[in-house]
Amino acid sequence: MEPVILSLLSGLASGLSLIVAIGAQNAFVLRQGVQRSHVLLVVAVCALSDVLLIVLGVAGVGVLIEQAPGVLDVVRWAGAAFLLAYGGMAAVRAIRGTQASQPVAGQPGTWAAALGTCLALTWLNPHVYLDTVLLLGSLAGTHGPDGRWWFAGGAGLGSIAWFAALGAGARFLAPVFARPGSWRVLDGGITLVMVTLAVMLVV
């Protein structure tokens, strides 16, 4: 098999192995997909953010972050605070059972709110930098000057495919979430994920 294809497939496999996991991004995309609320916007922001971070990592920004650990510390605490706040809101919804098929009082959330939440969950999460910038950037370096960009292309393709599948596939869960109790379970799970991630960040 050609080295280019090997680099591309290696990047695809590596990217998917890091992205396909329960996390803040995936939980949010799943929730938006089930609600059918600004799904295209959320998927595009998550996928393009990952691609940008992968490119920065392959370009060598990961080295700069390693030399300035204080930057990650700031992001770590800010991210933990945001995750706790978001998890707290999900917990309130789960306890009160106020969540129906729309986020607030039967009205769809605004695109600005969805965009802001999506950007925060992505760019305030230190694990995103560790996975996409440092880890994928380092792995890409093992494929040589030319192969590393094919590796980056594969990893970026994996992000785009995963978020698109998650956002589009979540709509098939809509019948399940026609029952208010299902929303309580989902919000309870989101609470658990967010709080766990926040604790992991600070501990």
N, C-alpha and C positions, 0 to 999 in steps of 0.2 A: 504493500500500500504506500502511496506517495507520502512523503513527510508532511506536505501541506494538509492532506486529508487527516493524517494522524494528529496534527496539532489542532485542527478544527474540532475533531471528535473528542480529543482530550479536553479542550476548553469547554465543549458542550457538557460532557460528563461531570467535569469539576464544578462548573457553574450550577448545574441542576442539583448536585449533591449538597451544595451549600444553601440553595434557595428553597428547595422543596423540604421545608421543615416548618413546624408550628412556630410562628413568630408574630411580632406586632404587625408587620406589613401584611402577611398572609391573612391574619385574623380580620384586619380592616377590609381588605379586598373581598374576602368571603362575605362579610356583613353587607358591604355595598352591593355585591352581586346578588345576594338574596333579596335585598330591597329593590334591586334594579334602579339604583340611585347614583347617577353620574359615574357609571361603571367605566365607560370609555376614558373619561378624564383620569380616574384613579389608576386604571391599568396603564395608561400612557405615562403618567408621572412616575409610577413605580419602575416600569421597564426602562424608561429613558434615564432615570436617576441611576439605576444599576449599570447601564451601559456607560454612562459618563464616569462613574466611579471606577469601573473596570479599565477604561481607557487611561484614566489618571494613574491607576496603579501600574499598568504596563509601561506608561511613560516615565515612571520613576518617582512619582509623588510619595509612594510608600516609604521611600528612604527618608524623605523630609519629615514625615510623621514620626518615624522611629527616632529621629534626632530631636524631636520636640514633644516629649511625652505629656507636657503640660496641656497641650491642645486636646489630647484625648481625655485628660482628667476633667476639663471643663465640659466637654461634650458628654462625658459619662454621667456627671451629676445632673446636668440639665436634662439628659435623656431619661434618667431614673425618675426625676420629678414629673416629667410629662407622662411617662408610663403609669405612674401611680395615680395621677389625676384622671387619665383616660380610663384606667381600671376602676377607679372610684365611681365614675359616671356609669360605667357598665354595671357595677354592683348595685347602684341605686335602681337602675332599670330592671335588673333581675329581681330585686326584692319587692319593688312596687308593682311589677308586672304591667308597666305602662306602655311598653313597646308593642306596637301593632305592626302593620306592614310599612308604616312610615315612621321616621325618627321622632318627630315632635308634633303632637296635637294633630295627627292626621295629615300634616303637610310635609312634602319632601324637603330635605335639607338643601341649603343653597350650595351652588357649585363652589363658592368661595370657602365655605366651611369644610367641604370635602377636600378641596385643594390644600387648605392650611393644615388639616389633620394629617393628610397623606404626606405632605412635605416634612412635617415634624416627626412623624413615625419613621420616616426614611433617614433624614439628615441629622436627627438627634440621637440616632442609635449607633453607639460605638462599634457594635458587632458588624454593622454594615461596612465600616472602614476596615476592620480587621479582616473580614472575609473577602470583600471585593478588591480593596486597595492593596493591602499587605499580602494576604495569602494568594489570591489569584495573580497579583502582580509578580510575586516571587515565582509561582509555578510557571507563569508565562516566560520568565527569563530563562528557564531551562530549555526552551525551544529555539533559542538562537535569535539573532536580530530580525530575521524575516518571519520565522515560525511563531514568534510571540504574538504578532498581530493577528495571525490566523487563530491562535489560541484565544485571544481576546474576542475575536469575531464569534467563535463557538460559544464562549461563555455568555456574550451578549445575546446571542440567538436563544440560548437556554432561558435567560431571564424573560425575554419577550414572549416566548412560547408558554412559559409557566404562568405568568401573570394573565395572559390572554385566556388561557384555558381555565384558570381559576375564576376569573371574572365572568366569563361566558358560561362556564359549567355550573356556577352557583345558582343560576336561574332555575335549574331543574330541581332544586331543593325548595322552591317556592311553595309547592303544595304542603310540604312538611311544616313550613313556617307559617301556614295559614292559621295554625293553632297558637294562641298566645303563650302557652306553656313551652313551646319550642323556642320561642324568643328568650324566655327566662333561662333555658338551658344554654343557649348560645351565648347570651350575655354573661352567664355564670362562668362559662369556659373562657371567654375573653378576659374576664376579671382575673381568673387564675393565671392565664398566660401573661398578662401585663404585669401583675404583681410579682410573679416569679422572675420575669426578665428584669424588673426594677431591682429586686433583691440581688440578683446575679451581678448586675452592673456595679453595685456599691460594695458587694462582698467579694 
